[in-house]
Amino acid sequence: MRVTGLGHAGLFIETAAGSVLCDPWVNPAFFGSWFPFPDNTDLDWAHYGRAADYLYVSHLHRDHFDAENLRRNVRKDITVLLPAFATDELERELRALGFTNFLHTRTGTPVERDGLRIMITALTGPGDGPIGDSALSLDDGDTVLLNQNDAHPLDIAAIREFGEVDAYFVQFSGAIWYPMVYQLPDSAKKEFATRKRQGQFDRALRYIDAVDAKHVFPNAGPPCFLDDELFEHNGTGRDGTSIFVDQLEFLRQLGRARPGVRARLLLPGTVAEPEDTACKLTHRYTESEIEHIFGEKRAYLRDFARRQQPVLAAERASRAPALPRERLLAELKQWWEPLLTRADRICAGVGGPARLDVGEVPIVIDFPAREVRLWDGERCRYTLSTSADLVATNIERREVDWSNSLLLSMRFTASRIGPYNEFLYVFLKCLSMERIEYVENYYDSCQDDGQDIELDGWRVQRRCPHLRADLGRFGQIEGEVLTCTLHGWRYDLSTGRCLTSDGHDIRASATSSPAAGS
């Protein structure tokens, strides 16, 4: 097995049984805020896109799903390895780019293709996208690889049942906006950033201990920031107020904590050939170039930024113009208020109004009243402030996941009274009825203790196995077929088998002779 690092979470994995292209990201993400570190723009992307037999995109975050790179450089008849997410948004996005050949996987279930064993572990909680994140396991008969990227699976023991891991690619650096965007004294921000960096390291260490791989490669990060207004967020920031630890910093800390771990530096273009306890590593950079990248990082990034100025200018030019106050409010009301009407658990979880300052226009998302309106001077525990062109662009594009655009861009400021509120940020990730339905049903299912309901002579589980809709509300029975009307999924009640998709069988039994024609 040969693994070429492509930058960030990108990998090109070559085996005798086929090659896999993973998360090929090169174009800036999140309103031009994130770039891969180090620079990977000079890699031969067309080569990797032509040579690969399989494409794996772990999830839809734009530092993993680079639509322009996929459109331009990856052949469209490639076999796409598709995680078993609860919605088909990833497949729809890939089909829109021209991909047509999909291998639908079942989470945690290995599949063999021409001698290559493949397993994708999908995560589907509201904090995972909310349409999910995933990890990829591969076995070519000689080497077992685990590419965890951003996923944080709970059951590593189940993943290890696939095989003892030889090569482990683990997330190690920051991938969030906290605490950098918060309006805090520098001393507090430095303290919170220090805790966050330590928390990131401790999490990576727990996974490294649990996986117990022969070789560890820090991967899936960090980003770098080339726009002047974000430049101070690079690395650990000004006076330690940022969280984006780089590869060498992590390797040094890991070496102190676990000196016996065989950890390797993977850079864009690096080729790793793991074999038992040995691993041949071939960098395309010289030692002096690596020293410059990490030892003189600020100068390296300034040079990188100068090269990317046309890209940054094009991104700024692509944004929509700010909307007049009346139209801005009308657009958000029309879009968000129907979502708030359905978002019972989110609204209860936020529990009060949240303020969104769009340029000079202060808007309130009144979760208890299920209303979007102008701010009336009331106290709001949560305030987000950003520029009007970014909100206008999200409105124009009908961006359903503002985490995947505005929030990860870090082009906003935030303040809050009290602790972090998951529900507010989940709402901003779920700006479509499909996502709202999913996350509301997910929250409902967490309260479900295996309840059954009786419906037209049948006892069935209350929650639809698809998106966990309440079948007491959405279930309809004709003969021996139950249809969940929320998304049209169908089940054979006599066997419990899902007629729409494998792996989603239902618990059902007859309580009496069903009424004819019911």
GURO-379248 format. One line per field, with one value per residue (C-alpha): residue number from 1; residue in one letter; z, y negated, x negated. Coordinates in nm, 4 decimals. Each point is the difference from the previous one (the first is absolute). Example, Ala and Ser with C-alpha at 12.3 -4.5 7.8 and 13.67 -1.06 7.14 Angstrom:
2
pos c(1:2);
code c(a:s);
Z c(0.7800:-0.0660);
Y c(0.4500:-0.3440);
X c(-1.2300:-0.1370);
This chain:
518
pos c(1:2:3:4:5:6:7:8:9:10:11:12:13:14:15:16:17:18:19:20:21:22:23:24:25:26:27:28:29:30:31:32:33:34:35:36:37:38:39:40:41:42:43:44:45:46:47:48:49:50:51:52:53:54:55:56:57:58:59:60:61:62:63:64:65:66:67:68:69:70:71:72:73:74:75:76:77:78:79:80:81:82:83:84:85:86:87:88:89:90:91:92:93:94:95:96:97:98:99:100:101:102:103:104:105:106:107:108:109:110:111:112:113:114:115:116:117:118:119:120:121:122:123:124:125:126:127:128:129:130:131:132:133:134:135:136:137:138:139:140:141:142:143:144:145:146:147:148:149:150:151:152:153:154:155:156:157:158:159:160:161:162:163:164:165:166:167:168:169:170:171:172:173:174:175:176:177:178:179:180:181:182:183:184:185:186:187:188:189:190:191:192:193:194:195:196:197:198:199:200:201:202:203:204:205:206:207:208:209:210:211:212:213:214:215:216:217:218:219:220:221:222:223:224:225:226:227:228:229:230:231:232:233:234:235:236:237:238:239:240:241:242:243:244:245:246:247:248:249:250:251:252:253:254:255:256:257:258:259:260:261:262:263:264:265:266:267:268:269:270:271:272:273:274:275:276:277:278:279:280:281:282:283:284:285:286:287:288:289:290:291:292:293:294:295:296:297:298:299:300:301:302:303:304:305:306:307:308:309:310:311:312:313:314:315:316:317:318:319:320:321:322:323:324:325:326:327:328:329:330:331:332:333:334:335:336:337:338:339:340:341:342:343:344:345:346:347:348:349:350:351:352:353:354:355:356:357:358:359:360:361:362:363:364:365:366:367:368:369:370:371:372:373:374:375:376:377:378:379:380:381:382:383:384:385:386:387:388:389:390:391:392:393:394:395:396:397:398:399:400:401:402:403:404:405:406:407:408:409:410:411:412:413:414:415:416:417:418:419:420:421:422:423:424:425:426:427:428:429:430:431:432:433:434:435:436:437:438:439:440:441:442:443:444:445:446:447:448:449:450:451:452:453:454:455:456:457:458:459:460:461:462:463:464:465:466:467:468:469:470:471:472:473:474:475:476:477:478:479:480:481:482:483:484:485:486:487:488:489:490:491:492:493:494:495:496:497:498:499:500:501:502:503:504:505:506:507:508:509:510:511:512:513:514:515:516:517:518);
code c(m:r:v:t:g:l:g:h:a:g:l:f:i:e:t:a:a:g:s:v:l:c:d:p:w:v:n:p:a:f:f:g:s:w:f:p:f:p:d:n:t:d:l:d:w:a:h:y:g:r:a:a:d:y:l:y:v:s:h:l:h:r:d:h:f:d:a:e:n:l:r:r:n:v:r:k:d:i:t:v:l:l:p:a:f:a:t:d:e:l:e:r:e:l:r:a:l:g:f:t:n:f:l:h:t:r:t:g:t:p:v:e:r:d:g:l:r:i:m:i:t:a:l:t:g:p:g:d:g:p:i:g:d:s:a:l:s:l:d:d:g:d:t:v:l:l:n:q:n:d:a:h:p:l:d:i:a:a:i:r:e:f:g:e:v:d:a:y:f:v:q:f:s:g:a:i:w:y:p:m:v:y:q:l:p:d:s:a:k:k:e:f:a:t:r:k:r:q:g:q:f:d:r:a:l:r:y:i:d:a:v:d:a:k:h:v:f:p:n:a:g:p:p:c:f:l:d:d:e:l:f:e:h:n:g:t:g:r:d:g:t:s:i:f:v:d:q:l:e:f:l:r:q:l:g:r:a:r:p:g:v:r:a:r:l:l:l:p:g:t:v:a:e:p:e:d:t:a:c:k:l:t:h:r:y:t:e:s:e:i:e:h:i:f:g:e:k:r:a:y:l:r:d:f:a:r:r:q:q:p:v:l:a:a:e:r:a:s:r:a:p:a:l:p:r:e:r:l:l:a:e:l:k:q:w:w:e:p:l:l:t:r:a:d:r:i:c:a:g:v:g:g:p:a:r:l:d:v:g:e:v:p:i:v:i:d:f:p:a:r:e:v:r:l:w:d:g:e:r:c:r:y:t:l:s:t:s:a:d:l:v:a:t:n:i:e:r:r:e:v:d:w:s:n:s:l:l:l:s:m:r:f:t:a:s:r:i:g:p:y:n:e:f:l:y:v:f:l:k:c:l:s:m:e:r:i:e:y:v:e:n:y:y:d:s:c:q:d:d:g:q:d:i:e:l:d:g:w:r:v:q:r:r:c:p:h:l:r:a:d:l:g:r:f:g:q:i:e:g:e:v:l:t:c:t:l:h:g:w:r:y:d:l:s:t:g:r:c:l:t:s:d:g:h:d:i:r:a:s:a:t:s:s:p:a:a:g:s);
Z c(0.0000:-0.0925:0.1498:-0.1426:0.2151:-0.1924:0.2753:0.2862:-0.0052:-0.3604:-0.0738:-0.3128:0.1049:-0.2468:0.0401:-0.2310:0.0264:-0.0957:0.0998:0.2075:-0.0185:0.3338:0.0713:-0.2710:0.1167:-0.1601:-0.0581:0.2911:0.2135:0.2133:-0.1772:-0.0875:0.3614:0.0111:-0.2115:0.0382:0.1909:-0.1467:-0.3527:-0.2213:-0.3109:-0.2065:0.0375:-0.3184:0.0844:-0.3468:0.0400:0.3302:-0.1375:-0.3054:0.1709:0.2906:-0.0145:0.2929:0.1384:0.3696:0.1309:0.3748:0.0371:-0.1488:0.1865:-0.2663:0.1269:-0.0997:-0.2782:-0.2554:-0.2740:-0.2443:0.0330:-0.0342:-0.3033:-0.1782:0.0788:0.1021:-0.2716:0.0255:-0.0490:0.3167:0.2662:0.2898:0.3454:0.1657:0.3783:0.1349:0.1105:0.1024:-0.2914:-0.3578:-0.0186:-0.0666:-0.2839:-0.1469:0.0060:-0.1683:-0.2639:-0.0739:-0.0800:-0.2469:0.2048:-0.0759:0.1462:0.3730:0.2383:0.2834:0.3210:0.3300:0.3003:0.1693:-0.2576:-0.2142:-0.3738:-0.2327:-0.3487:-0.2128:0.3009:0.1843:0.3237:0.0697:0.3020:0.0713:0.3492:-0.0244:0.2802:-0.0147:0.3104:-0.0110:0.0874:-0.2982:-0.2768:0.0822:-0.3052:0.1290:-0.0076:-0.0685:0.0299:-0.2656:0.0642:-0.2769:-0.0144:-0.3116:0.1499:0.1290:0.1641:0.1973:-0.0157:0.2068:-0.1285:0.2778:-0.1339:0.2068:0.1301:0.3713:0.0218:0.3441:-0.0653:-0.1029:0.1037:-0.2785:-0.2514:0.1156:-0.0703:-0.3680:0.0599:0.2041:-0.1357:-0.1673:-0.1197:0.1967:-0.1245:0.2875:0.0373:0.2370:-0.0531:0.0481:-0.2273:0.1800:0.0530:0.3799:0.1758:-0.2715:-0.1044:0.3541:0.1471:0.3010:0.1731:-0.1498:0.3258:0.0006:-0.3689:0.0537:0.2904:-0.1952:-0.3053:0.2167:0.1409:-0.3479:-0.1395:0.2928:-0.0482:-0.3684:0.0908:0.2721:-0.2409:-0.2669:0.2635:0.1150:-0.3567:-0.0576:0.3152:-0.0914:-0.3636:0.0930:-0.3580:-0.1157:-0.1686:0.0768:-0.2390:0.1282:-0.2682:-0.0761:0.0895:0.0686:-0.2286:-0.0565:-0.0471:-0.2771:0.0129:0.1929:0.2291:0.1089:-0.0170:0.3769:0.0465:-0.1560:0.2203:0.3675:-0.0811:0.1587:0.3560:-0.0105:-0.0711:-0.2872:-0.0239:-0.3315:0.1101:-0.2930:-0.0824:0.1563:0.3172:0.0410:-0.0716:0.2629:0.2605:-0.0907:0.0274:0.3574:0.0969:-0.1870:-0.0959:-0.1245:-0.2661:-0.3558:-0.1278:-0.3443:-0.1637:-0.3011:-0.2292:-0.3456:-0.2354:0.2746:-0.0864:0.2887:-0.0455:0.3314:0.0383:0.3420:0.2379:-0.2846:-0.2045:-0.2952:-0.0141:-0.3057:0.0230:-0.3056:0.2200:0.1055:0.3688:-0.0394:-0.1687:0.2837:0.2495:-0.1856:-0.0105:0.3736:0.1481:-0.1970:-0.0302:-0.0031:-0.2941:-0.1804:0.0431:-0.1160:-0.3224:-0.0365:0.0554:-0.2713:-0.2486:0.0937:-0.0257:-0.3348:0.1521:0.3017:-0.2241:-0.2139:0.3097:0.1282:-0.3426:-0.0014:0.3064:-0.0305:0.0799:0.3333:0.0079:0.1086:0.3532:-0.1071:-0.2532:0.2366:0.2690:-0.2457:-0.1457:0.3413:0.1242:-0.3070:0.0265:0.3738:0.1598:-0.1518:0.1359:0.3460:-0.0068:-0.0266:0.2254:0.3369:0.1730:-0.1490:0.1070:0.3489:0.0159:-0.0945:0.2338:-0.0909:-0.2719:-0.1822:-0.1726:-0.3478:-0.0977:-0.3802:-0.0679:0.1556:0.0184:0.3345:-0.0446:0.2638:-0.0392:0.2648:0.0674:0.2572:-0.2304:-0.3163:-0.1642:-0.1858:0.0563:0.0568:0.3372:0.2434:0.2617:0.2087:0.1779:-0.2100:0.1473:-0.3408:-0.2594:-0.3338:-0.2115:-0.3608:-0.3242:-0.2142:-0.3192:0.1606:0.1156:-0.3383:-0.1696:0.2243:-0.0764:-0.3733:0.0058:0.2477:0.2089:0.2274:0.2264:0.1271:0.1917:-0.3432:-0.1193:0.2498:0.3329:-0.1110:-0.1972:0.3366:-0.1718:0.2903:0.3660:0.2797:0.3589:0.2434:0.3560:0.1532:-0.1515:-0.3611:-0.1451:-0.2384:-0.1224:-0.1387:-0.2149:-0.1016:-0.1311:-0.2105:-0.1437:-0.0814:-0.2206:-0.2079:0.0941:-0.0782:0.2550:0.2586:-0.0251:0.0350:0.3028:0.1765:-0.0511:0.1141:0.3234:0.0443:-0.0548:0.2748:0.2366:-0.1543:0.2182:-0.2611:0.0005:-0.2300:-0.1301:-0.1311:-0.3482:-0.2003:0.1612:0.0183:0.2814:-0.1431:0.1411:0.0441:-0.1839:-0.3740:-0.0482:-0.2750:0.1697:0.3183:-0.0782:0.2351:-0.1852:0.2170:-0.1981:-0.3361:-0.0344:-0.2477:-0.0591:-0.3164:0.0199:0.1582:-0.1111:0.2297:-0.1600:0.1931:-0.1787:0.1116:-0.2666:-0.1573:0.1542:-0.0137:0.2190:-0.0353:0.3343:-0.0320:-0.0040:0.1287:-0.3117:-0.1309:-0.3640:-0.0658:0.1184:0.1519:0.3625:0.1290:0.1055:0.2397:0.3044:-0.0715:0.0901:-0.0629:0.2985:-0.1832:-0.3513:-0.1784:-0.1436:-0.3662:-0.2119:0.3019);
Y c(0.0000:-0.3482:-0.3066:-0.3451:-0.2962:-0.2612:-0.2595:-0.0385:0.3222:0.0844:0.3408:0.2020:0.3655:0.2491:0.3764:0.2990:0.0282:-0.3601:-0.3591:-0.2391:-0.3800:-0.1486:-0.3541:-0.1837:-0.3650:-0.2794:-0.3014:-0.2407:0.0751:-0.1927:-0.3377:0.0232:0.0396:0.3474:0.1203:0.3313:-0.0202:0.0423:-0.1197:0.2868:-0.1958:0.1335:0.3684:0.1804:0.0130:0.1188:0.3017:0.1053:-0.0547:0.2170:0.2734:0.0775:0.2902:-0.1261:-0.3400:-0.0436:-0.3296:0.0312:-0.2744:-0.3260:-0.2508:-0.1968:0.0782:0.3598:-0.0488:-0.2277:-0.0274:-0.1832:0.2498:0.2929:-0.1559:-0.0898:0.2828:0.3231:0.2293:0.0347:0.3789:0.0612:0.2173:-0.2210:0.1620:-0.1450:-0.0108:0.1079:-0.3414:-0.0624:-0.2364:0.0257:-0.3531:0.1158:0.2248:-0.2797:-0.2416:0.2533:0.0855:-0.3722:-0.0001:0.2873:0.3090:0.2968:0.3149:0.0423:0.2809:-0.0407:0.1337:0.1058:-0.1543:0.2307:0.2760:0.1047:0.0492:0.1609:-0.1299:0.1833:0.0938:-0.3309:0.0078:-0.3290:-0.1191:-0.3424:-0.0924:-0.2765:-0.2369:-0.1602:-0.2144:-0.3709:-0.0903:0.1969:-0.2310:0.0739:0.2252:0.1725:0.0624:0.3275:0.2064:0.2322:0.3385:0.1817:0.3406:0.1069:0.3354:-0.1297:-0.3344:-0.1316:-0.3758:-0.2166:-0.3508:-0.1669:-0.3601:-0.2154:0.2853:0.0733:0.3531:0.1318:0.3700:0.0430:0.3668:0.0634:-0.1738:0.2087:0.3166:-0.0835:0.0723:-0.1087:-0.3420:-0.0520:-0.3607:-0.2416:-0.3493:-0.2064:-0.3550:-0.1985:-0.3735:-0.2495:-0.0106:-0.2428:-0.3731:0.0064:-0.2004:-0.2226:-0.1726:-0.0654:-0.3482:0.0723:-0.1597:0.1251:0.1702:0.1999:0.0827:0.1238:0.2201:0.1456:0.0623:0.1782:0.2253:0.0641:0.0974:0.2354:0.1483:0.0626:0.1709:0.2124:0.1157:0.0941:0.1820:0.2013:0.1125:0.0804:0.2124:0.1754:0.0711:0.1147:-0.0269:0.0819:-0.3379:-0.3288:-0.2932:-0.3321:-0.1044:-0.2097:-0.3323:-0.2610:-0.2658:-0.3259:-0.3506:-0.2221:-0.2913:-0.2922:-0.0294:0.3639:0.0386:-0.0198:0.3180:0.2087:0.2625:-0.0727:-0.3632:-0.3215:0.0743:0.3505:-0.1048:0.2440:0.3782:0.1120:0.2161:0.1093:0.3437:-0.0438:-0.1551:0.2983:0.2522:-0.1587:0.0065:0.3580:0.1005:-0.1297:0.1667:0.3307:0.0468:0.3542:-0.1052:0.0120:-0.3315:-0.1360:-0.3426:-0.0002:-0.3048:-0.0684:0.2335:0.2178:0.3732:0.2462:0.3743:0.1673:0.3595:0.1646:-0.2080:-0.1725:-0.2901:-0.1475:-0.3726:-0.2095:-0.3750:-0.2225:-0.2783:-0.0212:-0.0251:-0.3703:-0.0583:0.1782:-0.2107:-0.3144:0.1046:0.0656:-0.1950:-0.3175:0.0537:-0.3662:-0.0789:0.3159:-0.0968:-0.3570:0.1376:0.2402:-0.2872:-0.2116:0.2848:0.0370:-0.3644:0.0518:0.2922:-0.2087:-0.2893:0.2313:0.1399:-0.3477:-0.0957:0.3075:-0.1097:-0.1427:-0.3676:-0.0917:0.0080:-0.2938:0.0386:0.0771:0.2631:0.1566:0.0421:0.1293:0.2591:0.1363:0.0056:0.1881:0.2504:0.0534:-0.0383:0.3236:0.1785:-0.1474:0.1201:0.3601:-0.0400:0.0820:0.1402:-0.2557:-0.2892:0.1427:0.0625:-0.3569:-0.1255:-0.3692:-0.2533:-0.0028:-0.3108:-0.0008:-0.3297:-0.0157:-0.2996:-0.2872:0.1947:0.1757:0.2971:0.2307:0.3691:0.0329:0.3730:0.0074:-0.2049:0.1823:-0.3386:-0.1957:-0.3750:-0.3165:-0.0361:-0.1974:-0.0700:0.3098:0.1941:0.2881:0.2643:0.0722:-0.2510:0.0663:-0.2916:0.0211:-0.1947:-0.0499:0.1412:0.3396:0.0339:-0.1197:0.2645:0.2740:-0.1167:-0.0074:0.3486:0.1323:0.1332:0.2595:0.0373:-0.3298:0.1913:0.1067:-0.3588:-0.2865:0.1567:0.1884:-0.3074:-0.1724:-0.3181:-0.0829:-0.0888:0.1589:-0.0643:0.1946:-0.0048:0.3426:0.3280:0.1142:0.0830:0.2940:-0.0619:-0.3475:0.1246:0.3112:-0.2274:-0.1893:0.3347:0.1112:-0.2667:0.2348:0.1886:0.3271:-0.0756:-0.1406:0.3127:0.2184:-0.1738:-0.0371:0.3682:0.0811:-0.1884:0.1680:0.3416:-0.0628:-0.0036:0.3163:0.3091:0.2490:-0.1063:0.1694:-0.1302:0.1728:-0.0981:0.1643:0.3431:-0.0035:-0.0660:-0.1867:-0.1919:-0.3649:-0.1363:0.0380:0.1560:-0.2537:-0.3408:0.1144:-0.1711:0.0760:0.2614:-0.0889:-0.3268:0.1057:0.3712:0.1284:0.3676:0.1604:0.3765:0.1152:-0.2992:-0.2914:-0.3306:-0.2807:-0.2969:-0.2348:0.1310:0.2894:0.2852:0.3327:0.3105:0.3540:0.0494:0.3789:0.0280:-0.3410:-0.0454:-0.3494:-0.0157:-0.3270:0.0678:0.2902:-0.0209:-0.1895:0.2818:-0.0697:0.1737:0.1043:0.2634:0.0441:-0.0645:0.1158:0.0712:-0.3304:-0.1479:0.0797:-0.2825:-0.1884);
X c(0.0000:-0.1198:0.1666:-0.0646:0.0952:0.1965:0.0289:0.2469:0.2107:-0.0855:-0.1521:-0.0748:-0.0163:-0.1487:0.0367:-0.0259:0.3798:0.0773:-0.0646:0.2113:0.0047:0.1105:0.1254:-0.1984:0.0090:-0.2019:0.2308:0.0602:0.3041:0.2481:0.0091:-0.3682:-0.1079:-0.1597:-0.2912:-0.1862:-0.3300:-0.2557:0.0863:0.1205:0.0998:-0.2917:0.0948:0.1062:0.3708:0.1010:-0.2292:0.1552:0.3502:-0.0698:-0.2018:0.2337:0.2451:0.2074:0.0948:0.0738:0.1374:0.0409:0.2610:0.1236:-0.2154:-0.1834:-0.3474:0.0874:0.2551:-0.1707:0.2617:-0.2267:-0.2845:0.2400:0.1680:-0.3201:-0.2395:0.1754:0.1359:0.3749:0.0198:-0.2026:0.1657:0.1064:-0.0127:0.3078:0.0455:0.3396:0.1196:0.3593:0.0621:-0.1211:-0.1427:-0.3565:0.1148:0.2140:-0.2922:-0.2278:0.2605:0.0357:-0.3737:0.0483:-0.0880:0.2231:-0.1602:0.0631:-0.0816:0.2505:-0.1516:0.1549:-0.1663:-0.2467:0.0559:-0.2987:0.0411:-0.2550:-0.0720:-0.2590:-0.2127:0.0318:0.1997:0.1751:0.1942:0.1477:0.1122:0.2577:0.0948:0.3434:0.0486:0.0929:-0.3575:-0.1319:0.1020:0.2954:0.0229:-0.3080:-0.3688:-0.1754:-0.3169:-0.1465:-0.1617:-0.1910:-0.1699:-0.1934:-0.1018:-0.3338:0.0738:0.2987:0.0546:0.2349:0.0718:0.1970:-0.0154:0.2424:0.2160:0.0180:0.1445:0.0815:-0.0570:-0.3628:0.0152:0.2514:-0.2268:-0.2972:0.1981:-0.0559:-0.3687:-0.2997:-0.0884:-0.3363:0.0414:0.2186:0.0856:0.1392:0.1302:-0.2185:0.0550:0.2802:0.3041:0.2309:0.0437:-0.0276:-0.1326:-0.1454:0.3230:0.1255:-0.0117:-0.2173:-0.2975:-0.3240:-0.0934:0.3251:-0.0285:-0.3548:0.1113:0.2935:-0.2205:-0.2570:0.2728:0.1381:-0.3398:-0.0562:0.3464:-0.0765:-0.3252:0.1599:0.2719:-0.2551:-0.2056:0.3012:0.0622:-0.3668:-0.0043:0.3258:-0.0898:-0.3527:-0.1229:-0.3502:-0.0356:0.1782:0.0337:0.1410:0.2457:0.3111:-0.1529:-0.0965:0.1460:-0.1808:0.1401:-0.1354:0.2430:-0.1510:0.3015:-0.0402:-0.3777:-0.0544:0.2062:-0.2771:-0.1602:0.0435:0.0678:-0.1051:-0.1147:0.1489:0.3590:0.0592:0.0334:-0.1499:-0.2933:-0.2163:-0.1366:-0.3438:0.1406:0.2303:-0.2769:-0.2249:0.2788:0.0882:-0.3645:-0.0104:0.3295:-0.0453:-0.3658:0.0693:0.2523:-0.1345:0.1374:-0.0829:0.0061:0.2341:-0.0130:0.1467:-0.1833:-0.1507:0.0118:0.0295:-0.0498:0.0892:-0.1104:0.0174:-0.2154:-0.1865:0.1301:-0.1844:0.0731:-0.0866:0.0516:0.0048:-0.1408:-0.3641:-0.0860:-0.0762:0.3367:0.1808:-0.1936:0.1095:0.3675:0.0200:-0.2896:0.0697:0.3735:0.0991:-0.2309:0.1126:0.3657:-0.0593:-0.1526:0.2932:0.2434:-0.1636:0.0448:0.3657:0.1061:0.1795:0.1934:0.1004:0.1042:0.2145:0.1703:0.0846:0.1354:0.2261:0.1962:0.3489:0.0576:0.1548:0.3793:0.2172:0.1355:0.3577:-0.1010:-0.2562:0.2629:0.2611:-0.2399:-0.0982:0.3597:0.1190:-0.2857:-0.0418:0.3421:0.1413:-0.3081:0.0507:0.3591:-0.1245:-0.3049:0.1590:-0.3066:-0.2377:0.2225:0.0383:-0.3737:-0.0944:0.2707:-0.0115:-0.0705:-0.3340:-0.1290:-0.1541:-0.1577:-0.0174:-0.2186:0.1938:0.3266:0.0679:0.2322:0.1429:0.0727:0.2696:-0.0038:0.2842:0.2279:-0.1229:-0.0534:-0.2693:0.0255:-0.1973:-0.1684:0.2116:-0.2649:0.0655:-0.2749:-0.1357:-0.2292:-0.1571:-0.1190:-0.1693:-0.1224:-0.1168:-0.0149:0.3071:-0.1529:-0.0646:0.3598:0.1261:-0.2156:0.1347:0.3533:-0.0659:-0.1529:0.2579:-0.2873:0.1581:-0.3040:-0.1399:-0.2663:-0.1276:-0.0212:0.0185:-0.0954:-0.3098:-0.1062:-0.0523:0.1175:0.2283:-0.0144:0.1993:0.0929:0.2092:0.1204:-0.0409:-0.1185:-0.0200:0.3410:-0.0075:0.3538:-0.0713:-0.2850:0.1932:0.2760:-0.2532:-0.1157:0.3554:0.1524:0.2125:0.3136:-0.1788:-0.2712:0.2404:0.2148:-0.3057:-0.1450:0.3354:0.0709:-0.3533:0.0526:0.3369:-0.1550:-0.2530:0.2967:0.1431:-0.0323:0.1128:0.3624:0.2479:0.3309:0.3107:0.1027:0.2819:-0.0374:-0.3800:-0.2441:-0.3009:-0.2904:0.0798:-0.3040:-0.0576:-0.3467:-0.0760:0.0090:0.1753:0.3268:0.2895:0.2050:0.2967:0.0016:-0.1404:0.0812:0.2609:0.0806:0.1393:0.0306:-0.3266:-0.2085:-0.0740:-0.0985:-0.1657:0.1523:-0.2778:-0.2417:0.1920:-0.1974:0.1908:-0.0094:0.1392:0.1729:0.0194:-0.3801:-0.1112:-0.2132:-0.0584:0.1116:-0.1806:-0.3548:-0.1921:-0.0984:0.3032:0.2310:0.2851:0.1436:0.3589:0.2596:0.3705:0.2271:0.3141:0.1145:-0.0541:0.3144:0.0484:-0.1325:-0.1352);
